[in-house]
Amino acid sequence: MISIVAVIFCCALITSPLAAQEKADLAKLAAQIKDKDFAVRKSAVEALGQLKDPAAVDLLISTLNDNNQEVRSTAALMLGQMGAVKSVEPLARMLQSQNLRDRRGAIIALGTIGGEKACEALIPLLKSPSAEERDSAVAALGGARCTRAFDPLVKALSDEHHNVRASAAMALGDLGDKRAVEPLLAMLNKDDTDSVKTGVVVSLGVLGDRRAIEPLEKMVKSEKSEKVRQQIDISLQQLRKQ
């Protein structure tokens, strides 16, 4: 019988070279993120995002202050992809940047990471003067399942920009809170924009509340858009299974 010590020793022989290689890669990338060529720095940031070493997160956080916007945005997205909770506060500070792309990268990352602190940082952006930024924030809040954003997202159904209204409808479906059914049903008769109607119909199907069946059955008879009608059929199928 092979002893436990022997098994541990064999495993160490297998994993140690891998760990050593990752440490070597980390040291190389740490140097590259300081390179004069922004393309080299960006490539290093992308590579750091593939490593599992916690030290990679620290290096990525440091590059959020890079003097090149592409490097900063890539670092934010990598941190989001890694689910790096440690980076929430630095990303929240990035929301104060004057650069819209910086803020957008931080919004996407915070929405991917999620959690209370991320949600707290994202909710105020629903009042941003930029429709693009409001839209990104709405989508991020839905993706992060920010339950505390329910009321602000309901208000966003009345946003002046149709993209924001459509995203708010989808986000309410993501939250899974059936209190959203009534405001979503009210939108069916208020908004003629196809993207908004589609978002509402999708979320009504996801929420699974049978109160939506009759209004959707009426809607499908008069709806002119084929794509919206197709989505109504899909949502009705979901609802009838409840």
VOGU-3710 file (C-alpha; in Angstrom, 3 decimals, decimal comma):
1> misivavifc> 0,000/0,000/0,000  1,320/3,449/-0,920  1,790/5,636/2,133  0,079/9,012/2,525  3,512/10,615/2,769  4,485/9,145/-0,591  1,300/10,401/-2,213  1,850/13,913/-0,823  5,473/13,834/-2,011  4,425/12,778/-5,522
11> calitsplaa> 1,782/15,490/-5,688  4,336/18,059/-4,574  6,644/16,995/-7,396  3,815/17,498/-9,880  2,474/20,819/-8,608  5,704/22,526/-7,556  6,962/23,132/-11,126  3,574/24,632/-12,016  3,615/26,918/-8,991  7,206/27,909/-9,718
21> qekadlakla> 6,313/28,687/-13,338  3,406/30,888/-12,271  5,665/32,760/-9,857  8,155/33,291/-12,671  5,375/34,508/-14,961  4,180/36,858/-12,232  7,621/38,399/-11,832  7,922/38,872/-15,598  4,481/40,459/-15,857  5,185/42,731/-12,876
31> aqikdkdfav> 8,056/44,171/-14,889  6,038/44,396/-18,098  3,218/46,478/-16,570  5,861/49,194/-16,096  7,081/49,023/-19,703  7,168/52,273/-21,700  5,099/50,694/-24,491  1,398/50,737/-23,575  0,771/47,704/-25,822  3,210/45,680/-23,711
41> rksavealgq> 1,510/46,890/-20,526  -1,936/46,030/-21,867  -0,799/42,555/-22,907  0,675/42,012/-19,444  -2,586/43,099/-17,837  -4,511/40,585/-19,945  -2,069/37,835/-18,931  -2,362/38,758/-15,235  -6,093/38,256/-15,530  -5,467/34,593/-16,303
51> lkdpaavdll> -3,402/33,908/-13,187  -4,806/32,552/-9,930  -2,145/34,048/-7,691  -3,633/36,725/-5,339  -0,581/38,845/-6,101  -1,917/39,221/-9,644  -4,927/41,083/-8,240  -2,660/43,564/-6,468  -0,719/44,181/-9,670  -3,935/44,708/-11,640
61> istlndnnqe> -5,231/47,157/-9,042  -2,021/49,148/-9,422  -2,610/49,428/-13,188  -5,974/51,135/-12,647  -3,823/54,278/-12,368  -1,935/53,680/-15,635  -1,585/56,761/-17,854  -3,186/54,916/-20,792  -6,959/54,553/-20,920  -6,922/51,184/-22,708
71> vrstaalmlg> -4,659/49,715/-20,040  -6,884/51,045/-17,247  -10,087/49,724/-18,810  -8,532/46,334/-19,520  -7,349/46,091/-15,906  -10,856/46,874/-14,660  -12,396/44,210/-16,887  -9,792/41,635/-15,817  -10,524/42,327/-12,146  -14,216/41,853/-12,828
81> qmgavksvep> -13,546/38,632/-14,682  -11,528/37,360/-11,715  -14,301/38,292/-9,273  -11,727/40,225/-7,264  -13,670/41,503/-4,242  -10,518/43,263/-3,063  -10,750/45,569/-6,068  -14,267/46,895/-5,366  -13,093/50,033/-3,547  -10,449/50,979/-6,168
91> larmlqsqnl> -13,028/50,372/-8,910  -15,570/52,510/-7,050  -13,008/55,325/-6,968  -12,547/54,866/-10,712  -16,200/55,853/-11,136  -15,080/59,407/-10,313  -12,865/59,536/-13,415  -13,545/62,240/-16,001  -13,100/59,597/-18,700  -16,374/57,901/-19,709
101> rdrrgaiial> -14,599/54,707/-20,832  -12,849/54,461/-17,461  -16,193/54,704/-15,708  -17,820/52,225/-18,061  -15,058/49,656/-17,459  -15,448/50,090/-13,703  -19,237/49,748/-13,947  -18,989/46,479/-15,868  -16,391/45,121/-13,434  -18,421/46,060/-10,352
111> gtiggekace> -21,523/44,468/-11,844  -19,579/41,267/-12,503  -18,068/41,139/-9,001  -21,320/42,061/-7,232  -21,861/42,288/-3,492  -23,226/45,038/-1,266  -20,330/47,461/-1,694  -20,420/47,155/-5,470  -24,181/47,749/-5,495  -23,771/50,746/-3,215
121> alipllksps> -21,301/52,262/-5,668  -23,486/51,603/-8,726  -26,914/52,848/-7,592  -26,039/56,596/-7,640  -25,091/56,258/-11,324  -28,767/55,835/-12,208  -28,912/59,638/-11,872  -25,970/60,232/-14,202  -26,536/62,874/-16,929  -25,121/60,346/-19,425
131> aeerdsavaa> -27,745/57,961/-20,853  -24,955/55,537/-21,796  -23,712/55,502/-18,224  -27,220/55,044/-16,799  -27,754/52,155/-19,189  -24,481/50,486/-18,173  -25,302/50,957/-14,477  -28,799/49,485/-14,867  -27,413/46,421/-16,637  -24,688/46,009/-14,005
141> lggarctraf> -27,193/46,215/-11,132  -29,309/43,527/-12,757  -26,321/41,321/-13,462  -25,143/41,675/-9,857  -28,651/40,849/-8,565  -28,642/44,006/-6,435  -31,906/43,574/-4,536  -31,552/46,965/-2,850  -31,730/48,541/-6,299  -35,344/47,418/-6,834
151> dplvkalsde> -36,978/50,829/-6,300  -34,388/52,791/-8,313  -34,754/50,282/-11,171  -38,548/50,689/-11,152  -37,984/54,444/-11,454  -35,612/53,786/-14,353  -38,567/52,329/-16,287  -39,556/55,972/-16,815  -36,125/57,106/-18,021  -36,163/59,480/-20,986
161> hhnvrasaam> -33,924/57,153/-23,014  -35,435/53,943/-24,411  -32,209/51,949/-23,984  -32,241/52,650/-20,249  -35,934/51,715/-19,995  -35,316/48,445/-21,843  -32,323/47,603/-19,646  -34,308/48,455/-16,498  -37,065/46,063/-17,560  -34,508/43,286/-18,097
171> algdlgdkra> -32,737/44,067/-14,821  -35,970/43,742/-12,846  -36,377/40,277/-14,310  -32,827/39,464/-13,219  -33,662/40,464/-9,634  -36,452/37,895/-9,529  -38,670/40,060/-7,314  -42,330/39,565/-8,267  -43,176/43,048/-7,025  -41,890/44,083/-10,442
181> vepllamlnk> -44,815/42,416/-12,233  -47,265/45,304/-11,809  -44,935/48,100/-12,978  -43,825/45,893/-15,886  -47,439/45,187/-16,909  -48,127/48,916/-16,789  -45,280/49,416/-19,274  -47,024/47,237/-21,883  -49,537/50,008/-22,532  -47,164/52,928/-21,987
191> ddtdsvktgv> -44,177/52,278/-24,233  -44,288/51,619/-27,986  -40,543/51,062/-28,339  -39,824/47,503/-29,500  -36,706/47,100/-27,352  -38,614/48,184/-24,242  -41,567/45,911/-24,989  -39,187/43,017/-25,569  -37,408/43,653/-22,260  -40,728/43,792/-20,405
201> vvslgvlgdr> -42,022/40,611/-22,040  -38,802/38,709/-21,337  -38,852/39,673/-17,660  -42,520/38,801/-17,248  -41,714/35,327/-18,534  -38,710/35,008/-16,234  -40,643/36,185/-13,159  -43,214/33,478/-13,765  -46,260/35,259/-12,376  -49,433/34,029/-14,067
211> raieplekmv> -51,038/37,468/-13,768  -49,089/38,306/-16,921  -50,771/35,635/-19,077  -53,976/37,473/-19,970  -52,316/40,836/-20,794  -49,752/39,064/-22,974  -52,431/37,040/-24,770  -54,202/40,303/-25,624  -50,973/41,961/-26,661  -49,893/39,221/-29,070
221> kseksekvrq> -53,089/39,709/-31,116  -52,355/43,352/-31,905  -48,544/43,505/-31,768  -47,061/44,545/-35,139  -43,445/43,535/-34,516  -42,729/39,923/-35,384  -39,769/39,790/-32,996  -41,888/41,046/-30,100  -44,644/38,544/-30,961  -42,098/35,732/-30,957
231> qidislqqlr> -40,886/36,783/-27,506  -44,477/36,964/-26,245  -45,020/33,372/-27,388  -41,872/32,265/-25,556  -42,879/34,061/-22,356  -46,409/32,675/-22,501  -44,990/29,167/-22,774  -42,911/29,820/-19,665  -45,862/31,252/-17,757  -48,275/28,449/-18,633
241> kq> -45,875/25,938/-17,102  -46,146/27,653/-13,715
//
